[in-house]
């Protein structure tokens, strides 16, 4: 195997073995603590512009399956593992991780101390890096890493959103919706009581599948779609999807979200949650090393229950300082669209993880309720969204 080098902008160097596509790539280096789900991670548009370090020491054991893509292709700029399996064992697998990375043009590296790299990023923060199989001059790569632009303020969404509206009809074929029935063989149910418009800021396919499982008719629209266009479609509900980078970079969506707030039930997920926060006048900020993994504990402040969540984001919404506690003990803050209350908080770092409108049918979470990969503790949020549309229609 040929040599490969990963260089961070602070001058830290890692030497390892070449993995995947032969070449050179740059991006922001972040770590993910999930033990499985590497294919879903690679194809999650939220990783546009980033290198992913897998903290689990052995990756690729079960290969790559055609059914597990979360979008039309990979988005991660690079992949970093301690050891990649070259001989996967799984009846669903059709190729190895190494072959898949080669096919998708993703530059990777293995054979480095990923535990040390993870601790370094935890202590010093996520930072730009360059990974190369062709330029093996460490000093040269450090200079290149220092020239990599920050994700702050950049519009990453325009690179991952769809170019035109489309209908989505495929369900998961395995998830039970609120009424107890389920779609079969991945086909949508013929009963579609609710029409949902999904703003594509980098949507994962399993979000769309979960909506179809709930018997929703789904229309996906580009990130720049105007509120006027959505009003003409006249759906029963809106979903603001996940996506990559700094929400400030996609601030062009904020006026349209503001125009639609309270008009129809709305569910925000990840970047959608952050854009909703901006729309309500709440500032966002960059986390030191982000939340990336399938094992993040979050408390629902309404029930005090803890759920284990799947997360992937580097930015967060600021908890409003103006929040006042109601007679029921819940924190509430005022906005132009009426009062809102925080609903979820991270038990790792106290980040704001959820919001709900007290008078408007609006619900948002920082994490991924479709959980691909990850546990399904948060799937109830789709049921809540369906309940909001049912109540609004009534």
VENVEN-V656786 format. One line per field, one symbol per residue. phi: phi as a letter, one per 30 degrees, with the letter a starting at -180 (. if undefined). psi: psi as a letter, one per 20 degrees, with the letter a starting at -180 (. if undefined). Layout:
phi->???
psi->???
This chain:
phi->.ddbbcccddjdcbcacdbiddlbbbldcbcbcddbidddddcdedceibcccddddbbjecibcddcdcadadbedabbbdbcdcbdbadddcaddeddddddicdbbbicdddddddddddcjdadabbbccccceddddddddcdddddiddcdddcdddadaccbccdibcddedjdbdbhicdddcbdbccccdcckddddddddddedicdcccbddcdddddddddhddabbcddlciddddcddddeddddceidbebccbhedddddedddjcdcbcddbicblcbcdbcdddcidcccbcbaacbbcddddddcddddiddbbdbdcjdbbdcbbdddbiddcabbddbcdbbbbdccddhbdkdcecdddddddddddddddd
psi->qrqqpppqhjipqppbqppbpobqrqrppqqpjqhakhghghjoiijpjqpppphphoqjhjbpqhijqiaiaqhphrpprgpppimqnphipirrgghghghikpprqrjrnhgggghghhhiqqrqrppqihokoggghggghiipqqipiqoihhiirqiqqqqpipahjiporhjirqqpkjqqqiomhppppopnjlqqhiggghghhjkqppppqqhjpqhgghhhhmrhrqporrrqaphhhkiiighhghhipigqpppppdhhgghgghhijpqrrpqgjroorkkppppoihijqpqprpqnqiqrppppijpqprhjjpppqqrhkaqqpphqqpigjjqpiqqqphhqmppqqhaohhmnrrrkhjihhhghgghghgggh.
